[in-house]
Amino acid sequence: METSKVQLLPKLFLQKGREEAIKRLHPWVFSGAIARQEGTLEDGDLVEVVSNRGEFLARGHYHDGSIKIRILTFEPEEIDINFWINRLKNAYQARLDLGLTDTTCFRLVHGEGDGLPGLIIDMYGSVAVVQAHTVGMHRSLTPISEALQQLLGSELTAVYSKSRDTLPGQYAATTTNNYLFGESTGTHEVTENGRTFAIDWEHGQKTGFFLDQRENRALLARYSAGKTVLNAFCYSGGFSVYALSAGAQEVVSIDVSGKATLLCDTNVALNGFSENHTSLTEDVMKWLKTSPDTYDIVVLDPPAFAKSLSARHRAVQGYKRLNAEGIAKVKPGGLLFTFSCSQVVDRELFYNTVVAACMEVGRKARVLHQLTQGPDHPVNVFHPEGSYLKGLVLRID
């Protein structure tokens, strides 16, 4: 009888008593939990994590940093093409089960939320845009691309790797963004809840569009009929298009990037709403401080103010100042949609920061909605750190 080949991997032994986090299925192993390792390891190597007594615990990608291992599996299974196919198939079925309609763009893989730490895959029509955030995932992109082709067949025309800006610095310098399969250059149109957006995954921010705000954009549309709306940090104009499509009286979109406001104008025009729309290329904070105008709805969706714990205090002060200025621009009885995508600013801290902003400007407010990322950006129940997007809808008195 033929036996399957056993994948022999270097072992990392944990400190005595430090296996509890893994037994609770947390997908990270921190450097302080490691007692010793076998041999010399390079960033991105596949390794086996074992207890102090040598008992198997998990397999994952090694990185010489504070997070030593990002776990791929808690079973002694091979990390081969079948592994990638099965994981991607599971993620794809979860997206099919969401029942997205009139939508051709969505997140197919969301890192730890889909059991694949360090991997993002966004679908834009028939093109998969892949971002590797770890060396291990980047070194695995060839089998990942092959698995995508097997899974999606003729529905897939290209796989584009946009990982250079998301990888660790020294390693990133050795890489380029490139097509792993097929080719589909230029700007392409996709639909989201029946709205049309122009996407340029090669030159746009992130993978080309902020897919995590789909449900929150739809919520804004519910409130926008006949209203004046300010969309601050508009980027490609997602919130602006939804507000206009719902019958907003006027929408003003503002971003410091001229490239962003041009893209916003393009998307507004694609949907036929240019007449009631104005875009401004301005520094948002400076403009908020000097503009005398007020609005029925103000949307504040800034980029992350902090990407590390050391920057958290400064970020909180920034969120407080921004929200204070934003609240001052809301008419009595109007709404503030405010967001933070800074992972190190948790939900409670963000909430308290917005409360402090309300106190600073002397406005009463009621929370109508507490928001998060869309369901195609799932959070692993054993990895609450994956809940990065926080949002509040406030009625400002």
C-alpha positions in Angstrom: 0.0 0.0 0.0 1.4 3.4 -1.0 1.8 5.9 1.9 1.5 9.7 1.5 4.6 11.7 1.8 5.0 13.3 5.3 5.9 17.0 5.3 8.9 17.4 7.6 9.1 20.9 9.0 11.4 22.7 11.4 10.0 22.7 14.9 9.5 25.6 17.3 9.1 24.6 21.0 7.0 26.7 23.2 7.7 27.8 26.8 6.1 25.5 29.4 2.5 26.5 29.8 2.4 28.8 26.8 0.3 26.5 24.6 -3.0 27.7 26.0 -3.5 30.5 23.4 -3.0 28.0 20.6 -5.4 25.6 22.2 -8.0 28.4 22.1 -7.3 28.6 18.4 -5.7 32.1 18.4 -3.8 32.3 15.1 -0.7 34.2 16.3 2.3 33.0 18.3 4.3 35.8 19.9 8.1 35.8 20.3 7.9 35.6 24.1 6.1 32.2 23.9 9.0 30.5 22.1 11.5 28.5 24.1 13.8 27.2 21.3 13.8 26.4 17.7 15.4 23.8 15.4 18.0 25.1 13.1 18.2 28.4 11.3 15.0 29.8 10.0 14.3 32.5 7.3 11.3 34.8 7.2 8.4 33.0 5.4 9.5 29.4 6.3 6.8 26.9 7.1 7.3 25.6 10.6 5.7 23.3 13.1 4.7 24.6 16.5 5.0 22.1 19.3 4.6 22.2 23.1 7.6 22.1 25.5 7.2 18.3 25.5 7.2 18.1 21.7 3.4 17.6 21.2 2.1 18.9 17.9 0.1 22.1 18.1 0.0 23.9 14.7 1.7 24.8 11.5 2.3 28.2 10.1 4.6 30.9 8.6 7.6 32.0 10.5 8.7 35.7 10.8 11.5 37.1 13.0 9.3 39.7 14.8 7.0 40.2 17.7 4.5 37.8 16.0 6.7 34.8 15.4 4.2 32.5 13.8 1.0 33.1 11.9 -0.9 29.8 12.0 -2.3 28.3 8.9 -3.6 25.1 10.4 -4.1 23.4 13.8 -4.0 20.0 12.1 -0.9 18.1 11.0 -1.9 18.5 7.3 0.2 19.2 4.3 0.4 22.8 3.1 0.1 21.9 -0.6 -2.1 22.8 -3.5 -5.0 20.9 -2.0 -4.7 22.9 1.2 -5.0 26.2 -0.8 -7.9 24.9 -2.9 -9.8 23.8 0.2 -9.3 27.1 2.0 -10.2 29.2 -1.0 -13.3 27.0 -1.7 -14.5 27.5 1.9 -14.0 31.3 1.6 -15.8 31.4 -1.7 -18.8 29.5 -0.5 -19.1 31.9 2.4 -19.3 34.8 0.0 -21.9 33.0 -2.2 -24.0 32.5 0.9 -24.1 36.3 1.5 -26.4 36.5 -1.5 -24.8 39.7 -2.8 -27.0 41.1 -5.7 -26.1 43.6 -8.4 -22.6 43.4 -7.0 -19.4 42.3 -8.9 -16.8 43.3 -6.4 -16.2 41.7 -3.0 -13.5 40.4 -0.7 -12.9 36.7 -1.2 -10.2 36.2 1.5 -9.9 38.3 4.6 -6.7 37.1 6.4 -7.3 35.6 9.8 -11.1 35.8 9.3 -10.8 33.1 6.6 -8.0 31.1 8.3 -5.3 32.6 6.1 -3.3 35.2 8.1 -1.5 37.6 6.0 -3.5 37.1 2.8 -6.1 39.4 1.2 -7.9 38.6 -2.1 -10.4 41.1 -3.6 -12.5 40.2 -6.6 -13.2 42.9 -9.2 -15.4 41.2 -11.8 -13.2 38.4 -13.2 -9.9 39.7 -11.8 -8.5 38.6 -8.4 -6.3 41.2 -6.7 -4.0 39.6 -4.1 -2.2 41.3 -1.3 0.3 39.4 0.8 1.1 41.0 4.1 3.7 38.5 5.2 6.8 37.0 3.5 5.3 33.5 3.9 2.1 34.4 2.0 4.1 36.2 -0.7 6.3 33.1 -1.2 3.0 31.1 -1.5 1.5 33.2 -4.2 2.2 30.8 -7.0 0.1 27.9 -5.5 -2.5 30.4 -4.4 -2.8 31.7 -8.0 -3.1 28.1 -9.2 -5.7 27.3 -6.6 -7.8 30.4 -7.7 -7.6 29.2 -11.3 -8.8 25.7 -10.4 -11.5 27.1 -8.1 -13.0 29.7 -10.5 -12.1 28.3 -13.9 -13.3 30.4 -16.8 -14.8 33.0 -14.3 -11.2 34.1 -13.7 -9.3 36.1 -16.3 -6.4 37.5 -14.3 -4.7 37.4 -10.9 -2.8 40.5 -9.9 -0.4 40.7 -7.0 -0.3 44.1 -5.3 1.9 43.3 -2.4 4.9 45.6 -2.5 3.3 48.2 -0.2 2.0 45.7 2.3 5.1 43.5 2.9 7.9 44.1 5.4 10.3 46.8 4.2 13.5 45.1 3.3 11.8 42.1 1.7 9.3 44.4 -0.1 12.2 46.1 -1.8 13.0 42.9 -3.6 9.5 42.5 -5.0 7.3 44.1 -7.7 3.6 44.2 -8.3 2.8 41.9 -11.2 0.2 39.7 -12.9 0.5 36.1 -11.7 -2.0 34.9 -14.3 -3.5 36.6 -17.3 -3.6 40.4 -17.7 -6.2 43.1 -17.4 -4.7 46.5 -17.4 -6.3 50.0 -17.2 -9.5 51.1 -15.5 -12.4 48.7 -15.2 -16.0 49.2 -14.2 -17.7 47.1 -11.4 -21.0 47.3 -9.7 -21.9 47.5 -6.1 -25.6 47.3 -5.1 -26.4 48.5 -8.7 -24.0 51.5 -8.5 -21.1 51.7 -11.0 -17.5 52.4 -10.0 -14.3 52.7 -11.9 -11.5 50.6 -10.4 -7.7 50.8 -11.1 -6.1 48.1 -8.9 -2.7 48.9 -10.3 -2.5 52.5 -9.2 -5.4 53.0 -6.8 -5.3 52.9 -3.0 -5.4 49.5 -1.3 -6.6 47.0 -4.0 -8.6 49.7 -5.8 -11.7 50.3 -3.7 -12.8 50.2 0.0 -15.0 47.2 -0.1 -15.5 47.1 3.6 -17.9 50.0 3.6 -20.6 48.4 1.3 -23.3 48.1 4.0 -22.5 51.4 5.5 -22.8 53.2 2.2 -26.2 51.5 1.8 -27.2 52.8 5.2 -26.2 56.3 4.3 -28.5 56.1 1.2 -31.5 55.3 3.5 -31.1 58.8 5.1 -30.0 60.9 2.1 -33.2 61.7 0.2 -33.6 65.5 0.0 -30.5 66.1 2.2 -27.3 68.0 1.9 -24.3 65.8 2.5 -20.6 66.4 3.1 -18.3 63.4 2.3 -14.9 64.1 3.9 -11.9 62.0 2.9 -14.0 61.0 -0.1 -11.4 59.0 -2.0 -13.3 57.4 -4.9 -16.6 58.8 -3.9 -18.4 55.7 -2.7 -20.5 57.5 0.0 -21.2 60.4 -2.5 -22.5 58.1 -5.2 -24.8 56.3 -2.8 -26.2 59.6 -1.4 -26.8 61.0 -4.8 -28.5 57.8 -6.0 -30.9 58.1 -3.1 -31.9 61.6 -4.1 -29.6 63.8 -2.0 -30.2 67.5 -2.7 -26.5 68.3 -2.8 -23.3 66.4 -2.1 -19.9 68.0 -1.4 -16.9 65.6 -1.6 -13.5 66.6 -0.3 -10.1 65.0 -0.3 -6.5 66.3 -0.1 -5.6 64.2 -3.1 -6.5 65.6 -6.6 -6.3 62.1 -8.0 -8.9 61.0 -5.5 -11.3 63.9 -6.3 -10.9 63.2 -10.0 -11.8 59.6 -9.4 -14.8 60.7 -7.3 -16.0 62.9 -10.1 -15.6 60.1 -12.6 -17.7 57.7 -10.5 -20.4 60.4 -9.9 -20.5 61.0 -13.6 -20.7 57.2 -14.4 -23.9 57.1 -12.3 -25.3 60.3 -13.9 -25.4 62.6 -10.9 -22.9 65.3 -11.7 -25.4 68.1 -11.5 -25.9 68.0 -7.7 -22.2 67.3 -6.8 -19.2 69.4 -6.0 -15.7 68.1 -5.4 -13.0 70.0 -3.5 -9.2 69.2 -3.4 -8.4 70.5 0.1 -6.9 69.6 3.4 -10.0 68.3 5.2 -9.1 69.7 8.7 -8.1 73.1 7.4 -11.3 73.3 5.3 -13.6 72.2 8.1 -12.1 74.9 10.4 -12.7 77.7 7.9 -15.9 76.8 6.0 -19.1 78.4 7.3 -21.3 75.8 5.6 -23.4 73.2 7.6 -25.0 70.0 6.3 -27.8 67.6 7.1 -25.3 64.7 7.0 -21.5 64.7 7.5 -19.4 61.6 6.7 -16.0 61.4 8.2 -14.0 58.4 6.9 -10.3 59.2 7.3 -7.4 56.9 6.6 -5.9 55.2 9.6 -4.5 57.7 12.1 -2.4 55.1 13.9 -0.8 51.8 12.7 1.2 51.1 15.9 0.5 51.2 19.6 3.2 53.9 20.0 1.1 56.2 17.8 -2.2 55.6 19.5 -2.3 58.6 21.8 -1.6 61.0 19.0 -4.2 59.3 16.8 -6.9 59.6 19.5 -6.2 63.3 19.7 -6.5 63.5 16.0 -9.8 61.7 16.0 -11.1 64.0 18.7 -10.2 67.2 16.8 -11.6 65.8 13.5 -14.9 64.8 15.1 -15.3 68.1 16.9 -14.9 70.0 13.6 -17.3 67.5 11.9 -19.9 67.8 14.6 -19.9 71.6 14.3 -20.8 71.2 10.6 -23.9 69.2 11.3 -27.2 71.0 11.3 -29.4 70.5 14.4 -31.2 67.2 13.9 -28.7 66.1 11.3 -26.5 63.0 11.2 -22.8 62.3 11.6 -21.4 59.1 10.1 -17.9 58.8 11.6 -15.4 56.0 11.3 -12.0 54.7 12.4 -10.0 52.0 10.6 -7.1 52.2 13.0 -6.7 48.7 14.5 -4.9 49.9 17.6 -7.9 52.2 18.5 -10.5 49.8 19.8 -14.2 50.2 19.7 -14.6 51.5 23.2 -11.7 54.0 22.8 -13.2 55.3 19.6 -16.6 55.7 21.2 -15.2 57.6 24.1 -13.2 59.8 21.8 -16.3 60.8 19.9 -18.1 61.5 23.2 -15.2 63.8 24.2 -15.6 65.6 20.8 -19.3 66.2 21.5 -18.5 67.6 24.9 -15.9 69.9 23.4 -18.3 71.5 21.0 -21.2 71.4 23.4 -23.6 69.4 21.2 -25.9 66.7 22.5 -26.0 63.5 20.4 -27.7 60.1 20.2 -26.2 56.9 18.8 -28.5 55.5 16.1 -26.1 52.8 14.7 -22.9 51.2 15.7 -21.1 50.0 12.5 -18.4 47.7 11.4 -16.9 46.1 8.3 -19.0 44.2 5.8 -19.6 40.4 6.2 -17.2 39.6 3.4 -14.5 40.9 5.9 -15.3 38.3 8.6 -13.8 38.3 12.1 -12.4 35.0 13.4 -14.2 34.5 16.7 -10.8 33.5 18.2 -9.1 36.6 16.8 -11.1 39.7 17.9 -8.2 41.9 16.7 -9.6 41.3 13.2 -12.5 43.8 13.9 -10.7 46.8 12.7 -13.4 49.1 11.3 -15.5 51.0 13.8 -18.3 53.4 13.0 -21.0 55.4 14.7 -24.1 57.2 13.3 -25.0 60.0 15.6 -28.1 62.3 15.5 -26.7 65.7 16.6 -29.1 68.0 18.5 
